Amino acid sequence: MIRIANGQGFWGDWLEAPIHLVEQGPIDYLVLDYLAEVTMSVLQKQKQEDPNLGYARDFPPLIGRLAPRLKERDIKVVANAGGVNPAACAKAVLKAAPGIKVAVVHGDDVYNRLNEFQNKGYEMRDMDTNQPISAIRSRILSANAYIGAFPLAEALDTGADIVIAGRSTDTALTLAPMVHRFHWPPDDYDKLAAGTIAGHIIECGAQCSGGNCQAGWESIPDMANIGYPIVEANADATFTVTKHEAAGGRVHSDTVKEQLLYELGDPTRYITPDCIADFTSIRLADTGPDRVTVSGIRGGPRPPTLKLSISYTNGWKAIGTLVYSWPEALAKAKAADRIVRQRLQSLGLEFDEIYTEFFGVNACHGPAAPSNPDPPEIQLRIGVRGQDRKSVDRFTRELIPLVLNGPPGATGFGEGRPPVREIVAYWSALIPREEIQTTVEVIS
Amino acid sequence: MLLGEIAHTRSGDKGDTSNIGVIAFEPEHYEVILREVTPERVKAFFGDLVKGEVERFELPNLHAVNLLLHEALGGGGTVSLRVDAQGKTYGAGLLRMEIDVD
């Protein structure tokens, strides 16, 4: 049995979580998931400004802090902290923790290969809109192929202490130690599906161990010290989800089910580079306090394609808010919204969209929210987006004047004008998997 | 009664699609969810917040269904002007849906 723990569900997750995982009890592998679709484009921009950046900058200092313990307890780390610059990430890790052995997985970054792909006739049509990539070609910021668990397992096979990848799938981080230790072959799809589902359960950190949990949330113990999840994985591909006893939170079939369904599409076809997992085959059992045992998982063959994650610029947006107090808070906020729209129209400004929400009334649930006719206060939130930066910038100047020249009782303007942000949108496409060849580089 | 009395939910995003997992607390209420929480009713419940269709997948092993609400996030991700661009609160909202249990 091996223990695989996840200490980060995204870049920006709780900094203490990986420390607690290492300090509070036994684990064999610490995996850290830093990447979301948007993260890649942010990192690409950072790399363009400084060729030594473009990776998750939280990671090297974390390894520096943990290094003595990792060595002492023989804990290996697998992380997609490399972003769009795994080599620079490895260099920073070695600086923070001299003497550590790092393996870097290369090959997912295809930003410089897009012309080659287009010349080969790959249209890389968006999986949602079916448009060919030529529609956005000049605006692309980053392009990466999602890679699976086998390149990461190969990196672990080198005996490295730390494995750094770029755009690996989130689930591959957890599956890789199983492939490495149990020598599962690439066509044992049931086992790979089990490891993939273990990865899905823990990839969002505490979201399977009591965080963001609807079921009995108010009774979840010691959320301030919530325990991040640990998978006890067996060679026969059964596994148990648990947490350290000293930590807060809860691992129960209810908390695990919520995470199983999180961001799920067709449950019979959860597609990864390694296999297609069938979530309708999962068997869950509460086998002890904070222990859920998972078995019965079936999977199918891996697809002949890999998914590309491409980010591109798509205009500008800004969102501003004002607060209106009782009496007639909602009526005043609605009047303010009408005035802003009329003024924008008078200026001849055009936007792709103007969108208004009234916090306290309909922002989260829209028409499904019950009516709230006489609220003590309402926050008005108006957003615009469009291709012309100047128009969006002009909008940001239209809210604060309302405090003096609009309906009475407006406040909440202390932050000043809202910032104008460039919209970085996301494009996904498929490419034959033979096009993506990964390599492992060991650095120490 | 309200759906939240027999089920819990979690929601998230995939582009401009939000998914809601609806999970029965007790196995016997799975059938109630299948009967009451239909794609048509969910679409009507959220009104113009959901521009596209609603799809439903069944997970009898977890006593759960997975709902996909298409074109429900104002363009999704970074494009959306909605405060809940990732559909984090759709699941909580659905707990208020009136259902018949018997």
Contacts between the chains, C-beta under 8 A, distances in Angstrom:
chain1	res1	chain2	res2	distance
A	37	B	77	6.9
A	38	B	77	6.6
A	38	B	78	5.8
A	128	B	15	5.6
A	128	B	16	7.2
A	212	B	10	7.1
A	212	B	88	8.0
A	213	B	10	8.0
A	214	B	8	4.1
A	214	B	9	5.7
A	214	B	10	6.4
A	214	B	91	6.8
A	214	B	92	7.0
A	214	B	95	7.6
A	215	B	8	4.2
A	215	B	23	7.7
A	215	B	25	7.2
A	254	B	8	6.7
A	254	B	23	7.3
A	254	B	25	7.6
A	257	B	21	7.5
A	257	B	23	5.0
A	257	B	62	5.2
A	257	B	64	6.3
A	258	B	8	6.6
A	258	B	9	7.8
A	258	B	10	4.1
A	258	B	21	6.5
A	258	B	23	6.7
A	259	B	10	7.3
A	260	B	21	7.5
A	260	B	62	6.5
A	261	B	10	5.8
A	261	B	19	7.4
A	261	B	21	2.4
A	261	B	23	6.8
A	261	B	59	7.6
A	261	B	62	7.5
A	261	B	64	6.0
A	261	B	66	5.7
A	262	B	10	5.4
A	262	B	12	5.1
A	262	B	19	7.9
A	262	B	21	6.8
A	263	B	12	4.1
A	263	B	13	6.8
A	263	B	14	6.0
A	263	B	19	6.2
A	264	B	19	5.8
A	264	B	21	6.7
A	264	B	66	5.2
A	265	B	14	6.4
A	265	B	19	7.1
A	265	B	66	7.8
A	265	B	68	6.7
A	266	B	57	5.9
A	267	B	57	5.2
A	267	B	59	5.3
A	267	B	66	5.7
A	268	B	57	7.6
A	279	B	59	6.2
A	279	B	62	7.8
A	280	B	58	7.7
A	280	B	59	5.5
A	280	B	60	7.2
A	280	B	61	5.7
A	281	B	61	7.0
A	282	B	61	5.8
A	282	B	62	6.7
A	283	B	61	6.6
A	284	B	62	7.1
A	314	B	79	6.6
A	317	B	79	7.9
A	317	B	81	6.6
A	319	B	81	6.3
A	353	B	74	7.7
A	353	B	75	7.8
A	353	B	81	6.2
A	355	B	74	6.4
A	355	B	81	3.9
A	355	B	82	6.8
A	357	B	82	7.0
A	357	B	83	5.9
A	359	B	83	7.4
A	363	B	82	7.8
A	363	B	83	5.0
A	363	B	84	7.2
A	364	B	83	7.2
A	364	B	84	5.4
A	364	B	89	4.2
A	364	B	92	7.5
A	364	B	93	6.4
A	365	B	46	7.5
A	365	B	49	7.5
A	365	B	89	6.8
A	365	B	90	7.9
A	365	B	92	7.8
A	365	B	93	3.7
A	365	B	96	7.7
A	366	B	46	6.1
A	366	B	47	6.1
A	366	B	48	6.9
A	366	B	49	3.5
A	367	B	46	6.9
A	367	B	47	3.5
A	367	B	48	6.6
A	367	B	49	6.6
A	368	B	45	5.4
A	368	B	46	5.3
A	368	B	47	6.9
A	368	B	49	7.2
A	368	B	93	5.0
A	368	B	94	7.7
A	368	B	96	6.6
A	368	B	97	7.8
A	369	B	93	7.3
A	370	B	96	7.6
A	381	B	83	6.4
A	383	B	81	3.3
A	383	B	82	7.9
A	384	B	81	7.3
A	385	B	79	7.0
A	385	B	81	6.1
A	423	B	78	5.5
A	423	B	79	5.7
A	424	B	78	5.4
A	425	B	77	7.2
A	425	B	78	6.1
A	425	B	79	5.5
A	426	B	15	7.1
A	426	B	77	5.7
A	426	B	78	7.3
